[in-house]
Amino acid sequence: MKIGIVWLPNVGKSTLFNALTKNYWADAQNFPFCTIEPNVGLVNVNDERLEKIRAAVNGAKVIPANCEFTDIAGIVKGASEWEGMGNKFLANIREADAILQVVRIFEDGDITHVHGKVDPKGDIEVINMELVIADIETVTKRIQSDAKKARADKDIAEKLKTLEKALEMLEAGSLVSTWDWNDDEKIHLRDSHLLTNKKFVYACNVSEDMMDASQDELKAIIWVSDSETQVVPIYAKLEEDMIEMSWEEKKEFLDEMGLISTGLDNLIKASYDALGLQYYFTAWEQEVRAWTVKKWASAPQAAGVIHTDFEKWFIKADVVTATDIIEHNGWSGAKEAWKVRLEGKQYIVQDGDVMLFKFNN
C-alpha cells in the first residue's frame, strides 16, 4: 500500500512523518518549504495478534504488513503558477494508491500558518484545486498524445472519450473521483494515475483536548460530508514524543491518557479501509507474517499475494481465526478443538484469517 502525503506548510506534517517512520530524518522546522526532495518511509502495521500468534506456533520471528508513505514539499495557493516552489513535485505521488491530506486544526501562535490563520476548509480547497490543475495538465497531454492514434485504434478512441469527459470535469473544478464512472471508464482512468481520482484520507492535526474527537465532529470542521471518506484525529507532537517508547511503555501511556490506540495506528487502519484492504496471516515455526489483500479476495487470490504460482496451483487452504489459533496454542490445538476449516477456491478471505495453503504442481 502506497500513500502520498499532501499538505500546506506548517500544519505539522513533518512531525507526523517523523512519528510514522520512527526516525528523525524528515526535517521539521517552522518555515515553509522545509521539505524539498520527497522522503519515502516504509511503515509497519502494528497488530498485537502477530506476537500472540508467534508465541502460539513457537515461531522464530514476525513480519508485519507495511505501507509506504511518500512525503512531498508543501503546497501553497498558486503553486500551479509557480508560487512558492510550484507543484512539479506532485508527480512523486502519482503512483500512490491513496492521498493523505494533513490538515491543521490546532491553534498555536508560535507556529506560523502560511495563510495567516487556521482555516481547515480553506486549506483543503487550496490543495484540491492544485491537484485539479495538475490533473488538467496530465489529461491535456494524454489527449494530445492519443488524438492521432485514436483514428486507427478503437480502444484508444474509447479511452480518449473518457479523458475528454474527465477534462471537462476538471476544468469545472471538480474532482474526478466524484463522478459515477462505468467499469470501462474506470480502467481508462486508472492508467492515467490522476491525483483527483484517488481515495483521500484526512489526518486532522488537533490539539490535546481534541484527541478523542469523532469522525462526524471532524468532518463538520473540515466540511467533508462523504460518508465513505476516512477522517482521523492526530496529535502529531504527542505521536512524536512516543517514538522512543517500547510497546509496553506506549500501551501504559495510552491507558493513562484514556486512549485505546495511537492516532498513527488509527491512521494506517483508516488508509486500509479507504482502499478496501485487509490482511491475513501465515504462521509456522519459521515465521508469522501478515499479508495485505483486497477485501472480498478469494483464497487463491490471497495465495497469489505470496507468489503468482500459488494462485495458479491452489487446491485448498487450512483456515483458522487468529483468536482460535491463539486460544488453542497453535495449529495442533486448534485442530483438536475442531477450529480449523478446509476451504476451497470460492472461499472469501476474512480479516485476521490464519491460512495454510495446499497446492498441486
N, C-alpha and C positions, 0 to 999 in steps of 0.2 A: 504494500500500500504506500503510495507516494502522495504527500501533502505539500502544497505550495503555500507559503505564508505571505500575505499582503497586509499592508498597514500604512498608516500615516506616521511621520516621525514623532518620537517621544510619547508613544502610547504604552510603552513597557514591553514591546515585542522582543527586544534583545535579551531582557531579563527573563522573559518566558522561554526563549530559545535556550538560554543557558541552563535553565532548570530542566527542560526537556532532554537535552543531551547530556546533562550531568557533568558539564565541564564549563570552563570559563573562556573558551576561545572565540565566542561571539562577543565583540566589543560592545559594552553597554555604557553610553555616556549621554550627557544632557545636551546634545545638539543634533540637528537634522543631518541626515545622510552619513551617519557614522558607519553604517554598513554599506559597502560599495560592491565588492565581489560577493556572489552568492555563497552562503555557508550551507553545507549539507550534513545533516546529522541522522544517524540510524538509531532509533529509539526502541528499546524493548517494551513489550506489553506486559505489565505486571499482572500476575494471576497467582493467587495463593494456592490454587489447586495443583499447579505444577510440582511444587516441592512436596506436597502431600502425596501425589501420585508416585513421585520418585521414591519416597520412603516406602510406599506400599509394595512396589515391584522391586525394591532394592536396586534402583537404577544408579549408574555411575555419575550421571550429570543431567542437567536440564537445559533445554534450548527453547527459549520463549519465542513467541511470534514477535515480529517487529514491523515498524513502519518508518519510512524515510521522510524527513522534513527538510524542505529547501527554503532557506531564509534569504530574501532578496532585499534590495535597498528600498527605503520608504518612498511612498508615492505622495506627491503634492498636487493640488489643483493646478491644472495647466501642464502637467508632466508631458502630455502628448505634444505640446507645443514647445517642449524643451525648457519648461520651468524646472528649477532645481537641477536634477540630473537627467531629466527626460524619463521615458518609460521603456527604453530599449531592453532593460533587464527583465521585463515581463516574459520575454522569450524563454527565460530559465525555468519557468513553471508551466510551460505549455504541455509538458509530458506528465504533469501531476494528475492524479485521479480526482482530487478534490482541492478546493481552495479554502484555507483557513484565514478568515479576516479577524485580526486582533483589533478590538475596539476599546478605546479608553472611556471609562465611566468615572473613575476615581478623580477627585479634586486634589491638587497639590500645587500650591503657589510657587514651590521651588523648582517644579519641572514644567518647562515652557511648552504650551501647546502650539503647534505650528500655525494655527489659525487664530490664536489669541484667546480662545475659550473652549471649554469642553462641550462638544456637540456631537454625540454618537450618531444620530440620524444623518446629520450633515456630512460627517466623516465617511459613512457608508456610501452616501450618494456620490461623493468625490471619487472614492475608489471604484465604484461600479461604472461611473462614466469613463474613467481612464481605461478600464477593462473593455468597455464597449468600443472606444476609439481604437484601441489596439486590435480588436477583432475586425473592425471595419477595414483596417489596413490589410490584415491577413486575408479576409474574404475577397477583397478587391483584387489582390494579386492572384488568388486562385482562379477567379472568374476570368481574368485576362489571360492566364496561362492555359485554361481549359477551353476557351472560346473556339479556337480553330479546331482542336481535337474533337469537339462535340459534333461537328458536321459529319464526321465519319464513324463515330462511335456512339451507339445508343446509350450505353451505360454512363458514359461521361456526360452525355446530354441530359440525362435524368439527374445526375449529380449537380450539374450546372443550374438546373431549375431550383434545386434545394438551396444552393448557395445564393442565388439571386433573391430567394424568399428570405433567407437569413439576413442578407444585406439590407433589405427593405426594413426589417425589424430593427436592426442595429441603428440604422440612420434615424429611426424614430425614437431612439434612446432606450429600447427595450433589451432585456437580457434574452439570449437565445433560449435558455432553459425554461423560460416562462411560456413558450409556445407548445401546443399539443401536436407534436410531430408523429407521423406514422413510422412504422418499423424501417422501411427503406430509407426514409429521410434521416432517421437516427443513425443509420450506418454511414450515410454520406457525411454527416456532421462529425461523427466520431473520428473519421480520418483527418479532419481539419484541425482537431485539437483546439477548439475555440475556448477561450477563457470563460466566457459568459455561458457556456454550455455545461459547465462543471457543477458539481454539488458544492454548496457553500456551508461552512461551519463557522459559527461566530464564537470567538473567545472574548468575553467581556471582562476586561481587567478592572476589577472592582476594588473598593476599599474593604478593610477588615470587617466592617459592620454589615457588608452585603454578601459575604461569602456563602450564605445559605439561601440566597435569592433563587426563586423558582424560574423555570423557563418562561412561564407566562409573564412574570414580572419583568424579566429582562427583555423579552420581545416587545413589551409595551414601551420600554425606554428607548430601544433602538429602532422601533417602528418596523419590525419584521412580523408579518402576520401568517406566513405559510406554516401550516401545522406540521409539515414534514421537516422543516429546517431545524437543525440542531443548534442550540444556544447554550453555552456553558459559562458559569461564573469562574473567574480565575483571579486569585490574589497573587500576582506574579512574584512580588517580593517575598512573600511567605514561602512560595514554592522553591525559590532560590535558596532561602535560608535552610531548607530541609535537605539540600543536596548531599551534605556530608553525613547525614544521619543513616544509621543502619535501618533495615526494615523494621526491627523490633522497636528502635527508638522512634521511628516515624509513626508507627502504629500507636505507641503510647502517647505521643504528642497529639495525634489526631483525636484520640479519645479525650484528652484534656480539653481540646478545642470543641468537642461535641460533633466531630465530623466522622463520617464512615470511611471515606476515601479521599485521596488528594484531588485537587482540581485537574491536575495533569492526567491522572488515570481516567477521570470522567471525560476529559477532552479526547483522549485516544478512543475510548468507548464510543463517544459521540461520532467520531470520524468513521469508525467501523459501521455504526448504524446508518450514517448518511450514505455510505457506499453499498449498503446491503451485504456486509461481510460478517463472518463469524469465524470461529476456529474450532478444530477438533484436535485430539491428542493421539500420538502413537507412544506406546510405553513398553519397554523391555529393559533387560539388565544393562545394555549399553548406554541407553539414553531415554529420556522422556522429552517429547518435543511437541510444540504447538504449531499447527499448520493453518494458514489462512485460506478460507474458501468462501464462495458466494453463498448466501442464504438460498435454500432450495436446491443446493448442489446434490447430485446423486452420489452414491457410494463410488462408482467408477470415476466420476469427475474428481472426487476428493482424492482418490488414489493417484490420479493423474497429476495432482499438485506435487507429489513426491517425485514421480517420473512418468513421462508420457507412456512408456511401455506398460506401466502398472494399470493404466486405464484400458489399454488395448487388450491385455491378457487377464483382466479381472474376472474372477468367478464368484467369490463370496467374501464376506467380511465378518469376523467376530466383533460384536459391538457391545459395550457396556458403558454406563454413565460414569462420569468422574466420581460422583458421590458413592456409587456402589463399589467401584474398584478400591476406593479409599477405605470405605467402611469394612470391606471384607478382605483387606490386606493383600491385594494383588489378584492376578488372573485366576489362580487356583481356587482361592477362597470365593471369588465371585462366581466361578463355575459351579462350585459345590452348592452355593446358595441359589442357583438357577437364575442368576442375574445377567449372564452372557447370552446374547442372541446371535443367531446366524442369519445375516441379512444378504439379500441378492442385489441385482443391478438396479432394481426400482427403488431401493431404499433412499430416503431423503435424509441427509446428514443433519443432526441437531447440534447446536452449540454445546460444547463440553463432552461430546461423544469421545470415547477412547476406542480406537479401531485397530484391528489386526487383519491385514488383507491377505487373501489367498488367490494365487494366480495359476494359470495354465500356459506355460511357454515351452 
